[in-house]
Amino acid sequence: MTHIAVIGAGITGVTTAYALAQRGYRVTVLDRQRYAAMETSFANGGQLSACNTEVWNKLSTVLHGVQWMMRRDAPLLMNPTPSWHKLSWMAEFMREIAHYRQNTVATVRLALKARTALFAMAEAEGIDFDLKTRGILHFYRDRASFEKATDVNALLREGGLERYAVTPEEIRAIEPTLAGRYHGGFFTPSDATGDIHKFTRGLAAACARKGVRFVQDADVATIAPGEGGYAVGWRQTGHATDAPQVLQADAVVICAGCASRHFAALLGDRVNVYPVKGYSITVNLLTPEAQRAAPEVSILDEAAKIVTSRLGDERLRVAGTAEFNGFNRDIRHDRIQPLVDWTREQFPSVDTDRVVAWSGLRPMLPNMLPKVGRGRRPGVFYNTGHGHLGWTLSGATAELVAEAIAAEHAPERTTLPLAA
């Protein structure tokens, strides 16, 4: 049986493993954490959001980034200390401005396919992940921002998304708990929310039932051609001086988030992923009053770049910000406090005395599209670089990479008969 090694047990790695197992491959997933979904797939904003697929490659994004550099609470924050990685990423980002329109339309189309695939996985495997299919509501505080959003909406609709404008009165009807004042908004009834961590762990368990092997606490050190495929050298996490163990596989798929750039370099590829840090808070709703005061419909505040997702009865996830600060995972109070303040402003009756803060690194490529498919060498494949849309796009990109593998490697290896 053809053996595929998947590097990374986040949402993209586990959905890839599932797609491969469904096709009859022998699959081994390696990850440096003890459990699946412990890094970027742990506590994101929770939105399965085809409505949030506009790529960032616009001149206005660059101008806002410059304006916000001196604001510690800005939605987008850039550490001014230069590095070659950061500078090369920004230069490529600027070049992709010319492809803003086509990349946005392509991303929304991918998101719609992914949503169908993800729901099918959950139904087939009986995964409970606090799914809510109440839609996503964008709101805008002034006319200028609403009119800009109207142009974006035309692109999303071109990509096939059902999304329509709503008045301030309709905003109140869709989500009565909102307390702010708004010029208008857009509502996407088909979008949804859920707990990415619960989904990924549930799908990992389903993969294990199908025979997928998970090697956790595995710090992958080397990936090299060997014995007709690839030799993956790994050590137990925290044991850097130990001799590496070696896993032999016929092909390898890199689904390693922000570490994908490093692994791609080992394999002769350039995958210019940059770690863009985001923050979230999980507000524990411990009283009936707090639960009634929290939104059921998912929210996206375009000006603040903040999103919400209701996770069951007792949790509200609030997430946002983008920070270009390398591989820094520090949870900074001055980046968390705006999320708390925003929650109090929009939902004043929600108690914020039980808030859990988190930060994660989004693996972003300069064109804001994931790298999916084969690398330069035979037997090397990628499903990585999804940025802030890993949860939204993973269902489709897993199928795409599995199809690419199937085109080169049949699930069952054929053995030629021996000569007489």
C-alpha positions in Angstrom: 0.0 0.0 0.0 1.3 3.4 -0.9 2.5 5.3 2.2 2.1 9.0 2.5 3.7 11.1 5.3 1.8 14.2 6.3 3.8 16.8 8.2 1.5 18.8 10.5 -1.6 17.8 12.5 -3.5 21.1 12.3 -6.7 21.5 10.3 -5.0 21.2 6.9 -2.9 18.2 7.9 -5.8 16.3 9.4 -8.2 17.0 6.6 -5.5 15.9 4.2 -5.0 12.7 6.1 -8.7 12.1 6.0 -9.0 12.7 2.2 -6.0 10.3 1.6 -7.4 7.6 4.0 -10.7 7.8 2.2 -8.9 7.0 -1.1 -7.1 3.9 0.4 -3.7 5.3 1.2 -1.6 4.3 4.2 -1.0 7.6 6.0 1.2 8.7 8.9 0.9 12.2 10.4 3.8 13.7 12.3 3.4 16.7 14.5 5.6 18.3 17.2 2.8 18.8 19.6 1.4 16.0 21.8 -2.1 16.4 20.4 -3.6 17.4 17.1 -4.8 21.1 16.6 -2.6 22.6 19.4 -1.2 25.6 17.4 -3.0 27.8 14.9 -6.0 25.4 14.9 -6.6 25.7 18.6 -8.6 28.9 19.2 -9.2 30.9 16.0 -12.2 33.1 15.3 -14.4 30.1 14.5 -15.9 31.5 11.3 -16.4 29.3 8.2 -16.6 32.5 6.3 -16.8 32.6 2.5 -17.9 36.3 3.1 -14.4 37.1 4.5 -12.4 35.8 1.5 -11.4 39.2 0.0 -7.6 39.1 -0.3 -5.7 41.8 1.5 -3.6 42.9 -1.5 -4.8 46.4 -1.9 -3.0 49.8 -1.7 -5.4 50.8 1.1 -4.1 47.9 3.2 -0.5 49.2 2.8 -1.6 52.8 3.7 -3.5 51.7 6.7 -0.5 49.6 7.9 1.8 52.7 7.7 -0.8 54.9 9.5 -1.2 52.3 12.3 2.5 51.6 12.9 2.5 54.0 16.0 -0.7 52.6 17.5 -0.2 49.7 19.8 -3.9 48.8 19.6 -4.2 49.0 15.8 -5.9 46.2 13.9 -2.8 45.7 11.8 0.6 46.1 13.5 4.0 45.9 11.9 7.2 45.5 13.9 9.5 48.0 12.1 12.6 45.9 12.7 13.6 44.7 9.2 14.3 41.1 8.2 14.9 39.6 4.8 11.9 37.3 5.2 9.6 40.2 6.0 10.9 42.5 3.3 10.7 39.8 0.6 7.2 38.9 1.7 6.1 42.6 1.6 7.6 43.1 -1.8 5.7 40.1 -3.2 2.5 41.2 -1.5 2.8 44.5 -3.3 3.2 42.8 -6.6 0.1 40.8 -6.1 -2.1 44.0 -5.8 -2.5 43.6 -9.6 -4.2 40.3 -9.1 -6.6 41.4 -6.3 -9.8 40.9 -8.2 -9.1 37.4 -9.7 -7.6 36.1 -6.4 -10.6 37.3 -4.4 -13.1 35.6 -6.8 -11.0 32.4 -6.8 -10.9 32.3 -3.0 -14.6 32.7 -2.5 -15.2 29.9 -5.0 -12.8 27.7 -3.1 -14.5 28.6 0.2 -17.9 27.5 -1.1 -16.6 24.1 -2.1 -14.7 23.7 1.2 -17.8 24.4 3.2 -19.7 21.6 1.5 -16.8 19.2 2.0 -16.3 20.1 5.7 -20.0 19.6 6.5 -19.9 16.2 4.7 -16.9 15.1 6.8 -18.7 16.1 10.0 -21.9 14.3 9.1 -20.2 11.2 7.9 -18.1 10.9 11.1 -20.6 12.3 13.6 -18.4 15.1 14.8 -19.8 17.6 17.3 -18.0 20.9 16.9 -20.6 23.5 18.1 -21.7 24.2 14.6 -24.1 27.1 14.1 -25.6 27.8 10.7 -27.0 31.3 11.6 -25.0 33.2 9.0 -22.4 36.0 9.4 -23.2 39.7 9.7 -20.8 42.4 8.6 -21.5 45.9 9.9 -20.1 49.3 9.0 -20.2 52.5 11.0 -20.1 55.1 8.2 -21.3 55.5 4.6 -17.8 55.6 3.1 -16.8 52.2 4.5 -20.2 50.7 3.5 -19.9 51.9 -0.1 -16.4 50.4 -0.3 -17.9 47.2 1.0 -20.5 47.3 -1.8 -17.7 47.0 -4.3 -16.2 44.0 -2.5 -19.7 42.4 -2.3 -19.9 42.5 -6.1 -16.7 40.4 -6.3 -18.0 37.9 -3.7 -21.3 37.6 -5.5 -19.3 37.0 -8.8 -17.7 34.1 -7.0 -21.1 32.6 -6.3 -21.8 33.8 -2.7 -25.3 34.7 -1.6 -24.8 38.0 0.3 -27.0 41.0 0.6 -27.1 44.5 2.1 -29.0 45.2 5.3 -30.2 48.4 7.0 -29.5 49.4 10.6 -33.0 48.1 11.5 -32.4 44.8 9.8 -29.1 44.5 11.7 -31.0 44.8 14.9 -33.5 42.2 13.8 -30.8 39.7 12.7 -28.8 40.1 16.0 -30.8 41.9 18.7 -28.0 41.9 21.3 -25.8 44.4 19.4 -25.7 47.7 21.2 -23.7 49.9 18.7 -24.8 52.4 16.0 -24.2 51.4 12.4 -24.7 52.8 9.0 -25.5 49.5 7.4 -24.2 46.0 6.8 -24.1 42.8 4.7 -25.5 39.5 5.7 -24.4 36.1 4.5 -27.0 33.5 5.5 -25.1 30.5 4.3 -21.9 31.0 6.3 -21.4 29.3 9.6 -19.3 29.0 12.7 -17.8 26.2 14.8 -15.0 25.2 17.1 -12.0 24.4 14.9 -10.2 22.6 17.8 -13.2 20.2 18.5 -13.6 19.6 14.7 -10.0 18.8 14.1 -9.7 16.5 17.1 -12.9 14.7 16.1 -11.6 14.3 12.6 -8.3 13.1 13.8 -10.1 10.4 15.8 -12.0 9.4 12.7 -8.7 9.2 10.8 -7.3 6.9 13.5 -10.3 4.6 13.2 -9.5 4.4 9.4 -6.0 3.3 10.1 -4.1 6.7 10.0 -1.1 6.6 12.3 -0.4 9.8 14.3 3.2 10.3 15.6 2.9 13.1 18.1 5.7 14.8 20.0 7.7 14.4 16.8 10.0 17.2 15.9 10.8 16.6 12.2 14.5 17.4 11.6 15.1 16.2 8.0 13.2 15.1 4.9 15.4 13.6 2.2 15.0 11.3 -0.8 15.6 7.7 0.1 14.6 4.1 -1.0 12.3 5.2 -3.8 10.5 7.8 -1.7 11.4 10.0 1.3 13.1 9.4 4.6 11.6 11.6 7.3 14.0 12.0 10.3 12.4 13.1 13.6 13.2 13.3 17.3 10.9 13.4 20.3 10.1 17.0 21.0 12.5 18.4 23.6 15.2 15.7 22.9 17.3 17.5 20.3 20.4 15.6 21.1 18.9 12.2 20.6 19.6 10.2 17.4 16.7 10.8 14.9 14.2 8.1 14.2 13.5 7.6 10.5 10.1 7.1 8.8 10.1 5.9 5.2 7.3 7.1 2.9 6.5 7.0 -0.8 5.5 10.7 -0.8 5.3 13.6 1.7 2.7 16.4 2.1 3.8 19.6 3.9 0.9 20.9 6.0 3.1 22.5 8.6 1.7 26.0 8.9 4.3 28.6 9.4 7.1 26.0 9.5 6.3 25.0 5.9 8.8 27.6 4.6 11.6 25.7 6.4 10.5 22.3 5.2 10.0 23.5 1.6 13.6 24.8 1.6 14.8 21.3 2.6 13.0 20.0 -0.4 14.3 22.5 -2.9 11.1 24.6 -3.0 10.4 28.2 -2.1 7.1 28.7 -0.1 7.3 32.2 1.3 5.0 31.7 4.3 5.1 34.5 6.9 3.7 34.1 10.4 1.0 36.7 11.0 0.0 36.7 14.6 -3.7 36.9 15.6 -5.3 37.0 19.0 -8.5 35.7 20.4 -10.4 35.7 23.7 -12.9 33.1 24.8 -15.5 34.7 27.0 -17.1 32.2 29.4 -20.8 32.8 29.7 -21.5 31.4 33.2 -24.9 32.9 33.9 -28.2 32.7 32.1 -28.1 36.5 31.8 -24.7 36.5 30.1 -25.8 33.8 27.8 -28.9 35.8 26.7 -26.8 38.9 26.2 -24.3 37.2 23.9 -24.8 37.1 20.1 -26.1 33.9 18.4 -25.3 35.3 14.9 -21.6 35.6 14.0 -20.3 39.2 13.7 -17.6 40.8 11.7 -16.7 44.5 12.5 -14.9 45.7 9.4 -13.4 48.8 11.0 -12.0 47.0 14.0 -11.2 43.8 12.1 -12.9 41.8 14.9 -15.0 38.7 14.5 -17.2 36.7 16.9 -18.5 33.2 17.1 -20.9 31.6 19.6 -19.5 28.2 20.6 -22.4 26.4 22.3 -24.3 28.0 25.1 -21.4 28.9 27.4 -18.7 30.3 25.2 -18.2 33.4 23.0 -15.1 33.6 20.8 -13.9 37.1 19.9 -10.9 37.3 17.6 -8.9 39.8 15.5 -5.8 41.8 14.8 -2.9 41.0 12.5 0.7 41.4 13.8 3.8 41.1 11.7 6.3 40.2 14.4 8.1 37.1 13.2 7.6 33.9 15.2 6.7 35.8 18.4 3.8 34.0 20.2 3.7 36.3 23.3 0.2 37.2 24.4 0.4 41.0 24.9 -2.1 42.7 27.2 -2.2 45.8 24.9 -3.4 43.5 22.1 -5.9 41.6 24.2 -7.5 44.6 25.9 -9.1 46.0 22.7 -10.9 42.7 22.2 -12.3 42.9 25.8 -13.2 46.6 25.3 -14.9 45.8 22.0 -17.0 43.0 23.6 -18.1 45.4 26.4 -19.0 48.1 23.9 -21.0 45.9 21.6 -22.5 43.5 24.2 -22.6 45.5 27.4 -24.5 42.9 29.4 -21.9 40.1 28.7 -19.7 39.4 31.7 -16.0 39.6 30.9 -14.7 38.4 34.2 -13.9 34.9 32.9 -11.8 35.6 29.7 -9.2 33.2 28.3 -6.6 34.9 26.0 -4.8 33.1 23.2 -2.5 33.9 20.3 -1.7 32.0 17.1 0.4 32.4 14.0 -1.4 32.5 10.7 0.7 31.0 7.8 0.3 33.6 5.1 1.6 33.7 1.5 2.0 37.0 -0.2 -0.8 36.4 -2.7 -3.2 35.3 0.2 -3.8 32.0 -1.6 -2.8 28.6 -0.2 0.0 26.6 -1.8 -1.8 23.4 -2.9 -0.3 20.6 -5.1 3.1 19.2 -6.0 6.5 20.6 -5.5 9.5 20.5 -7.8 10.5 17.0 -6.9 8.3 13.9 -7.6 6.6 12.8 -4.4 6.6 16.2 -2.7 3.2 18.0 -2.2 2.0 21.0 -0.3 -1.3 22.0 1.4 -0.3 25.1 3.4 -0.3 28.9 3.5 -4.0 29.4 4.1 -3.5 32.5 6.3 -6.6 33.5 8.2 -8.8 31.1 6.1 -7.4 27.7 7.0 -10.7 26.7 8.7 -12.7 28.1 5.8 -10.7 26.5 2.9 -9.3 23.3 4.3 -12.2 21.1 3.2 -11.5 21.9 -0.4 -7.7 22.1 -0.4 -7.5 18.6 1.2 -9.4 17.2 -1.7 -7.3 19.1 -4.2 -4.0 17.8 -2.8 -5.3 14.3 -2.5 -6.3 14.4 -6.2 -2.8 15.6 -7.1 -1.3 12.7 -5.2 -3.6 10.2 -6.8 -2.6 11.5 -10.2 1.0 10.4 -9.5 0.8 7.6 -6.9 -1.9 5.0 -6.9 -3.1 3.9 -3.4 -1.9 0.3 -4.1 1.6 -0.1 -5.4 1.9 -2.5 -8.3 4.6 -5.2 -8.2 6.0 -6.5 -11.4 6.1 -10.3 -11.7 9.6 -11.9 -11.3 11.3 -13.1 -14.5 11.1 -16.8 -15.1 
